[in-house]
Amino acid sequence: MKKLFITSLAVVAGFNLAANAVVFTGTAIGSWNDRDKESNRSQSSIANSDVNGFATVSWGDPAYCGDKPSYLKFDGAGSDNPAVPPLWSSVNNPFLLGTLQYYNGVQWANTGLDGVDLNMRVSIATPNPGFLSNFEFQLNINNTINPNGDTVQFLSVTDPLKNFSYGGLDYTFQVLGFSLNGGQTMSSQIFACERTSNSGGFYGRIVETGATAVPDNGSAIILLGLAALGLVMFRAKFV
């Protein structure tokens, strides 16, 4: 069964080339769709308002009075003010594509989702305006019944390498993965106790085609998938 989590990202980024001091910026917009229901009792909603807000998907029937549904909120870097896009970092160094917040709610069993889709739409704003690509992320949600906490595990992202040219030079845009420590290392999961939230960020980088990639200071950055980046979530459920 296909379980995808799609969020459009308008990414703004920039990097400096030592040779010609070129700086790229960009934008992105987020959206969610293709919800995969856990059962016919599933309850979920989507609010795709990444521009000046968040792209949010929520799910589950809260178990007790005062509880709220579980949710994922995505905010693309630069999406709240496309007119003033943030810069990506220097070539070969990770830069933030967007942030993700996960809230682990307490909900009745079989009222959530098994999956949802994330689409990351990246565009270059300057100096060579144009659409770069969509990046589709896969999210698989495994619902569990437990009183402790739940984990979202990242798997892969479809087609994480995108090539483009500017000023007679060729570059490759790389989706690196998800990080909980500002891009120092990539993580395969995010954990949240019940009724609490946790946050991290999606990261990428740009390298010159054919150039040797620079290690990220011993970090465990891994190019997640020549196929796909996904998320597996284990959430608490009370019957």
Steps between C-alpha positions, in 0.01 A plus 500: 500500500644835404533748783625839415540826679502793258596851585575765247794713599582833364869503579715805513868438505833625396858394473831671430737376236858586578575540132222737395307589820169384351214498753177310430172560679169322466148445629261211576135420586367204704200270452366171633279245324436130428400409853493125563236428763565253780137384493150626424512666844796717401479874561741744337527847348742699284575874498744588223599852605879489488512857365467725806425196713546123509402204288331279759355151504326376816341168584332292770200528734634640832455245778416738784345839552764767447719282276570600140574302184850401395648719227793581276571866416738600225640849439712545188807722533407837352136408440371765740675784317587398142598859419796470738625142461761360739839394368629149462846448645829460314548219251522151659360621833148405616223762494150494643215418263220515754398405853271220615315484832348175620239492778417159648139506614308244705223361283262209460628200304420474128412870467827619345691470173729234359665752268496842334704671223757781510608695193795741521489752217829684465550807280805716431422871535837662419720540308341264248124480574337169426338192644746242630292197597241322712631257760256232613544358848358172624348474846379171643300526823491197729247549778582347836330480839739605775521752787850630430585668172514447125756527224492633146763320295634644175558260215578662162409771247427448133757645261704699758754624242419785260746643249499858371739743332584866540781721372657217303526275807302188591364438850313226683234572761495224762232418756699378801226401744365599840695637796426567866817702565506774240645293218809377684385140458211337320250297701281208396227582751329752724350407838229666709345396830122499523345846513835658404663618178844488341650689206774464242589612152545370147839581352661511158818626338639600160821360355682567175450209262803277504647664810580288803238553769640658816435294820283682750749505789462132578123513503292204399333682212372239262345566163170329577399293210578511137138398520303680782479662851211382718384504850372218717305610800408304813234680696327429827143382488257437785198278444 
